[in-house]
Amino acid sequence: MNLPNKLTVSRFALTVIFLWVLFWPTHIPLRNTLALALFSVASFTDFLDGKIARSRGLITNFGKLMDPLADKILTCSAFIAFVESTHLHPGAPVRLAAWMVVIIVARELAITGLRLLAASKNVVLAAERYGKHKTISQIVAIIALLIVDAYNEWPVALKNIFVPWVPMFTEIALWVTVMLTASSGIIYLWRNRALYLDDM
């Protein structure tokens, strides 16, 4: 297994640890800050594995399939976790609406299904530019949500830097993410419509 694929697999492991930190029932010091750090590292591996694969000519079919799948599991897990977090903390400065997560998860499931259909026909669908923009917007929104939860654990001087603008930025980032996620999914399904229209 080459280095980019190892980084992709590590993202699955980091997702499990990230969720464990968020939901472990006993007290964990700086829980939200630790979750923020774990998610940031996992997100960085997404950038790193693609960069290494392209620069060293290490692009494989495994990477084309598993890299976007690892992204989807990481981001969908985080968004679903935030729905529960919002339910448990109704006074939070930013509330993530469940319908937003439904759109995000439904899009990711639809595209994963399309990739599986393509694989059954010996066709590998690589990620497109719109999908990359969608992933970046999701990562930015999740990091912003994590900062909203984490900054209360930080020193007052540092906390005051984020309090005035992060909640508003997070709200905007969520709306941008939902729009990019939906539109990129529609574009991807339309461009590859021959894969499923032939079977209808």
N, C-alpha and C positions, 0 to 999 in steps of 0.2 A: 504494500500500500504506500503510495507516494505521500509527500508532505501535505499538499493541498487536501487530499482525501482524509488524512489524519486530522487535519484542522476541522474539516466538515463533521467527522465523527465526534470530535471533542465538543462540538456545539450541542449535540444531543445530550452528552453528559453534563455540560454546564446548564442546560435547561432543567434537568432533573434537580441539580443542586440549587439552582435559583428558586424553583418551586418549593423545595424542602425548606429553604430559609424563610420564605414567605409564610408557609403554613405550619411549620413545626409548632406544636401546642405550647411548649415551654418557652420561657423568656430567652431571647437571644439578644445580647447587647448590640446596639446599632443595627438592628435587623434590616430596616429599610435602606440604610446606607450600604450594607453588605449586599443586599439584593441589587441595588443600583450598580455596584462595582461588578458583580457577576454578570449582569445583563450587558453591561458595557463591554466587558471582555469577550463575551460570546458574540456580540455584534461585530466587534473588531475582527474576529476570526473569519467572518463572512467577507469582509473587505480583503483580508490577508490571503485567504485561500484562492480567491479568484485572481488576485494580482500575481501570486506566485505561479499559479497554473498557466496563466497567459504568458508571463515573462520567460518561463522555463520550458514551455511547450509540453506541459503535463496535463493537458485537458483530456479527460477520459469520459466514457459513457457513464461510469459510476458517479463521477463528479457532476455531470450535467443533470442527472436524476436526483442525486442525494443532496446536493448543495441547496437547490430551491426548497426541497422537502425539509431540510434542517431549519431553514429560515422560517418556513410556515409553522413548524412545530414550536419554535422559539417564540415567535410573535403572537401566534394564536393562544398559546399557553399564558402568555403575559396578559393579553387582553381579557381572557376569561377569568384569570385571577383577579383582575381589577374590578370586574363586575361583582364578585363576592366581597372584595374589599370595600367597594362603594356601599354595598348592602349592610356590611358590618359597621361602617363608619358614616352614617347618613349626614353628619355635619362636615364632611370633608370639603375643602374649598373647590375641588373639581369633581364632578360626578360623571362617570362614564355610563352612558345610556346603553342598555342591553341591546337595543335595536342596531346600534352602531357595530357591536361585536357580531351580531347575527350577519350583517352584510359582509363584514371582513372574513368571518369563518366560512360563510357560504361561498364566497368568491374563491377562497383558497381550496376548498373541497372540490369545486367545479374544475379548477385548473389542474388539480392533482388527478382527478378522474380523467381529464382529457389526456394528460401525460401517460396514464396507465393504458388508455385506449391506443395511444400512439405506439407505446412500447409493444403492445400485442400485435401491432402491424410492422414491427421492426423499424419504427421511426422514433428518433430521439428528438424531443422538443427542448431546445435550450431556452434559458431565460432571455426575455427581450428587454429593450431599453425602458419601455414603460413599466415593466415589472420591477426593474431595478429602482426606478424612481419611487414606485409604490413601497418597496421594501425600506428605502431610506426614510420616507415619510412616516412609516409605521415605527421604525426604530427611534426617530426623533420624538414622536408622540409618546412612546412608552418611557423613554428616558425622562421626558418632561413630567409624566405622571409619577415616576419613581422619585424625582426630585421634590415634587409637591409633598409626597409622603415622608421623604427623608430629611428635609431641611430642619424640621423640629428637633432632630437629633444633633444638629450642628451647633457650634458656638454662636452666640448672639450676633457678633459682627459679621460672620459669614452668612448666617440665616437672613439677616436684614438685606443682604444683596439680592436675594432671590424672592423674598416675600412680595415686593410690589409688582413684579412683572411675570413671574413664572405661571401663576394660575391663568392669567389672560392668554399668555402664549400657548399654554397647554390646550385651552379650549379651541383656539384657532388651529393648532396642529391636529387635533382630533377631527375637525371638520375637513381639513385638507386631506387627511389620511383616508377618510371614508370616501371622498369624491375620487381621489386617485385610485383607490382600491377597486371601486366599482367600475370606473371608466377603463382602467387597464385590463380588468377581467373581460369586459365586453369586447374590447379590441382584440384580445388574445383569442377568445372564442370565435370571433368573426373571421379572423385571419386564418384560423385552422379549421374552419367549418367543414371542409371536405372530409376530414377524418370521421366526423360523426354523421354527416348528412348521407354518406354512402351506405351507412348501416340502418338508416331509417326506412 
